[in-house]
């Protein structure tokens, strides 16, 4: 004897309605992402299995990076879907990117369903060697982060 589970019944009804009305084509899904940072910049890695490379859109504007892709459900005439659990529709993520990164030099690679986006640091935010002069003569090279004030130069 099977116990009555109202949540299972609601889920099955919802899936049947989705199939009858054309699937979950209008759903906006959020793909999983890993974000890493090192001295060269940011690296974002998104899982987009089953997405074709030409269905991916990446936009960078006003310190915002947006990734959008679409995974379509392939309906076949004369074939009945008994269960549709994989996500279909528009996959989208938006990221706020600090000003120290250069959104004009974004690079993206797509390989086996994984999208990797690299956002380099802006040149103004790169570490660089600064010569320190004593009595008008350059003596030492020091590496400082752009944006950090030198506490010892006072």
Beta strands, then each sheet from edge to edge (+ up, - down):
strand 1: 28-29
strand 2: 33-38
strand 3: 41-47
strand 4: 56-61
strand 5: 64-71
strand 6: 89-96
strand 7: 107-111
strand 8: 114-120
strand 9: 128-134
strand 10: 137-144
sheet 1: 1+ 6+ 5- 4+
sheet 2: 2+ 3- 8+ 7-
sheet 3: 9+ 10-
end
